[in-house]
Amino acid sequence: MCSSDLAALKDKTLTFSEKANEAGKLYAAIGAKEIAEGVSSQLQVEVPEADVLITEPLKTIGIHTVHIKLGEQEVDLKIEVKREG
């Protein structure tokens, strides 16, 4: 990835629509692989799964922040998880 990729990710939000229970807990967690695929499909930037820095998979509806490593730099990326349907 290059600096133009960094600019393409800055201040962007990735959106996922997932099945969740009434309490807002997802039936299937969103991990680094799904986030990398989402960045590719929604923002047209190729990010290796290993460059998605999350402490644990996303398991709830809401706004989350993950870090994407771009060489020596990191950028924060907002992830909005909505209830499907």
GROMACS elastic network, one bead per residue, 0.5 to 0.9 nm:
[ bonds ]
;  ai    aj funct       b0    kb
    1     4     6  0.80731   500
    1     5     6  0.60284   500
    1     6     6  0.78854   500
    1    45     6  0.82507   500
    1    46     6  0.73902   500
    1    47     6  0.73696   500
    1    70     6  0.62249   500
    1    71     6  0.73726   500
    2     5     6  0.53033   500
    2     6     6  0.66809   500
    2    70     6  0.71534   500
    2    71     6  0.79839   500
    3     7     6  0.64285   500
    3     8     6  0.86570   500
    3    70     6  0.79427   500
    4     7     6  0.50607   500
    4     8     6  0.61975   500
    4     9     6  0.88170   500
    5     9     6  0.63679   500
    5    10     6  0.87142   500
    5    45     6  0.63723   500
    5    46     6  0.84370   500
    5    70     6  0.81774   500
    6     9     6  0.53416   500
    6    10     6  0.62141   500
    6    68     6  0.89644   500
    6    70     6  0.68847   500
    6    73     6  0.85640   500
    6    74     6  0.83097   500
    6    75     6  0.68990   500
    7    10     6  0.52210   500
    7    11     6  0.85028   500
    8    11     6  0.83750   500
    8    12     6  0.76625   500
    8    43     6  0.74434   500
    8    44     6  0.86426   500
    8    45     6  0.75124   500
    9    12     6  0.54853   500
    9    13     6  0.82801   500
    9    39     6  0.84449   500
    9    43     6  0.74687   500
    9    45     6  0.79790   500
    9    68     6  0.87231   500
    9    75     6  0.72996   500
    9    76     6  0.80970   500
    9    77     6  0.67555   500
   10    13     6  0.88399   500
   10    75     6  0.65190   500
   10    76     6  0.70539   500
   10    77     6  0.69198   500
   11    75     6  0.89822   500
   11    76     6  0.78543   500
   11    77     6  0.69571   500
   11    78     6  0.77131   500
   12    43     6  0.84057   500
   12    76     6  0.88476   500
   12    77     6  0.62994   500
   12    78     6  0.65641   500
   12    79     6  0.87717   500
   13    77     6  0.63051   500
   13    79     6  0.55749   500
   13    80     6  0.67362   500
   14    35     6  0.82025   500
   14    38     6  0.69692   500
   14    39     6  0.69693   500
   14    42     6  0.70338   500
   14    43     6  0.78953   500
   14    77     6  0.74529   500
   14    78     6  0.62016   500
   14    80     6  0.60743   500
   14    81     6  0.84550   500
   15    38     6  0.80439   500
   15    42     6  0.82869   500
   15    78     6  0.85540   500
   15    79     6  0.58520   500
   15    81     6  0.59294   500
   15    82     6  0.74492   500
   16    30     6  0.87740   500
   16    38     6  0.80920   500
   16    79     6  0.75378   500
   16    80     6  0.62649   500
   16    82     6  0.61095   500
   16    83     6  0.84329   500
   16    84     6  0.85345   500
   17    61     6  0.89828   500
   17    80     6  0.84929   500
   17    81     6  0.59171   500
   17    83     6  0.54982   500
   17    85     6  0.80010   500
   18    26     6  0.67929   500
   18    27     6  0.79286   500
   18    28     6  0.78252   500
   18    29     6  0.89963   500
   18    61     6  0.83125   500
   18    81     6  0.70331   500
   18    82     6  0.62799   500
   18    83     6  0.52812   500
   18    85     6  0.84173   500
   19    24     6  0.89835   500
   19    25     6  0.85860   500
   19    26     6  0.59723   500
   19    27     6  0.60241   500
   19    28     6  0.76186   500
   19    82     6  0.84438   500
   19    83     6  0.57280   500
   19    84     6  0.50899   500
   19    85     6  0.79235   500
   20    23     6  0.77314   500
   20    24     6  0.55145   500
   20    25     6  0.52650   500
   20    27     6  0.54488   500
   20    28     6  0.81866   500
   20    60     6  0.77795   500
   20    61     6  0.75062   500
   20    82     6  0.86962   500
   20    83     6  0.59600   500
   20    84     6  0.74030   500
   21    24     6  0.53791   500
   21    25     6  0.55283   500
   21    26     6  0.65209   500
   21    27     6  0.71240   500
   21    83     6  0.87131   500
   22    25     6  0.74718   500
   23    26     6  0.89668   500
   23    60     6  0.86534   500
   23    61     6  0.89135   500
   24    59     6  0.85419   500
   24    60     6  0.55567   500
   24    61     6  0.52231   500
   24    62     6  0.83475   500
   24    83     6  0.76668   500
   25    28     6  0.87813   500
   25    29     6  0.88124   500
   25    59     6  0.58082   500
   25    61     6  0.64482   500
   26    29     6  0.60118   500
   26    30     6  0.85218   500
   26    58     6  0.82334   500
   26    59     6  0.51535   500
   26    60     6  0.53627   500
   26    61     6  0.69260   500
   26    83     6  0.83611   500
   27    59     6  0.78665   500
   28    58     6  0.89831   500
   28    59     6  0.72636   500
   29    57     6  0.57290   500
   29    58     6  0.54530   500
   29    60     6  0.79531   500
   30    33     6  0.79247   500
   30    34     6  0.58854   500
   30    35     6  0.70278   500
   30    57     6  0.53344   500
   30    59     6  0.66575   500
   31    34     6  0.54688   500
   31    35     6  0.63174   500
   31    36     6  0.87233   500
   31    52     6  0.89349   500
   31    54     6  0.79600   500
   31    56     6  0.73892   500
   31    58     6  0.64372   500
   32    35     6  0.50595   500
   32    36     6  0.60413   500
   32    37     6  0.85432   500
   32    48     6  0.89894   500
   32    49     6  0.55455   500
   32    50     6  0.74594   500
   32    51     6  0.83584   500
   32    52     6  0.55339   500
   32    53     6  0.73538   500
   32    54     6  0.70142   500
   32    56     6  0.88367   500
   32    57     6  0.72061   500
   33    36     6  0.51942   500
   33    37     6  0.62165   500
   33    38     6  0.85608   500
   33    48     6  0.83221   500
   33    49     6  0.52217   500
   33    50     6  0.84199   500
   33    52     6  0.81413   500
   34    37     6  0.50715   500
   34    38     6  0.60244   500
   34    39     6  0.86361   500
   34    49     6  0.83537   500
   35    39     6  0.61419   500
   35    40     6  0.85865   500
   35    47     6  0.89080   500
   35    49     6  0.77658   500
   35    52     6  0.73471   500
   35    79     6  0.84999   500
   36    39     6  0.51921   500
   36    40     6  0.63438   500
   36    41     6  0.87804   500
   36    45     6  0.89292   500
   36    46     6  0.74335   500
   36    47     6  0.54855   500
   36    48     6  0.63018   500
   36    49     6  0.53715   500
   36    50     6  0.87797   500
   36    51     6  0.83214   500
   36    52     6  0.67847   500
   37    40     6  0.51183   500
   37    41     6  0.61942   500
   37    42     6  0.84283   500
   37    46     6  0.81685   500
   37    47     6  0.79207   500
   37    48     6  0.87991   500
   37    49     6  0.81901   500
   38    41     6  0.51373   500
   38    42     6  0.56113   500
   38    43     6  0.75453   500
   38    44     6  0.88470   500
   39    42     6  0.54111   500
   39    43     6  0.50973   500
   39    44     6  0.64469   500
   39    45     6  0.59636   500
   39    46     6  0.69392   500
   39    47     6  0.69483   500
   40    43     6  0.57209   500
   40    46     6  0.50897   500
   40    47     6  0.68908   500
   41    44     6  0.55985   500
   41    45     6  0.78564   500
   41    46     6  0.87635   500
   42    45     6  0.83047   500
   43    46     6  0.86984   500
   47    50     6  0.82368   500
   47    51     6  0.65227   500
   47    52     6  0.75152   500
   47    68     6  0.80133   500
   47    69     6  0.87226   500
   47    70     6  0.86407   500
   48    51     6  0.54070   500
   48    52     6  0.72150   500
   49    52     6  0.55373   500
   49    53     6  0.86674   500
   50    53     6  0.73665   500
   50    69     6  0.86863   500
   51    67     6  0.82538   500
   51    68     6  0.56705   500
   51    69     6  0.50068   500
   51    70     6  0.73203   500
   51    71     6  0.88958   500
   52    66     6  0.72500   500
   52    67     6  0.61383   500
   52    69     6  0.65478   500
   53    66     6  0.63161   500
   53    67     6  0.50568   500
   53    68     6  0.58996   500
   53    69     6  0.71124   500
   54    57     6  0.69084   500
   54    58     6  0.86163   500
   54    65     6  0.87063   500
   54    66     6  0.58007   500
   54    67     6  0.67624   500
   54    68     6  0.87984   500
   55    66     6  0.88140   500
   56    59     6  0.87013   500
   58    61     6  0.84734   500
   58    64     6  0.77544   500
   58    81     6  0.86301   500
   60    63     6  0.88958   500
   60    81     6  0.73323   500
   60    82     6  0.88974   500
   61    64     6  0.88714   500
   61    80     6  0.76643   500
   61    82     6  0.55697   500
   61    83     6  0.65531   500
   62    79     6  0.81354   500
   62    80     6  0.57639   500
   62    81     6  0.51802   500
   62    82     6  0.65898   500
   63    78     6  0.67559   500
   63    79     6  0.56606   500
   63    81     6  0.63186   500
   63    82     6  0.87916   500
   64    77     6  0.83844   500
   64    78     6  0.57535   500
   64    79     6  0.50187   500
   64    80     6  0.63661   500
   64    81     6  0.78602   500
   65    76     6  0.63647   500
   65    77     6  0.56070   500
   65    79     6  0.59056   500
   65    80     6  0.87174   500
   66    75     6  0.84107   500
   66    76     6  0.57420   500
   66    77     6  0.53744   500
   66    78     6  0.64827   500
   66    79     6  0.72790   500
   67    74     6  0.62340   500
   67    75     6  0.56335   500
   67    77     6  0.60646   500
   67    78     6  0.88013   500
   68    73     6  0.84704   500
   68    74     6  0.54623   500
   68    75     6  0.53043   500
   68    76     6  0.63247   500
   68    77     6  0.69675   500
   69    72     6  0.71223   500
   69    73     6  0.58850   500
   69    75     6  0.65407   500
   69    76     6  0.89416   500
   70    73     6  0.50344   500
   70    74     6  0.55863   500
   70    75     6  0.74316   500
   71    74     6  0.77517   500
   82    85     6  0.89807   500
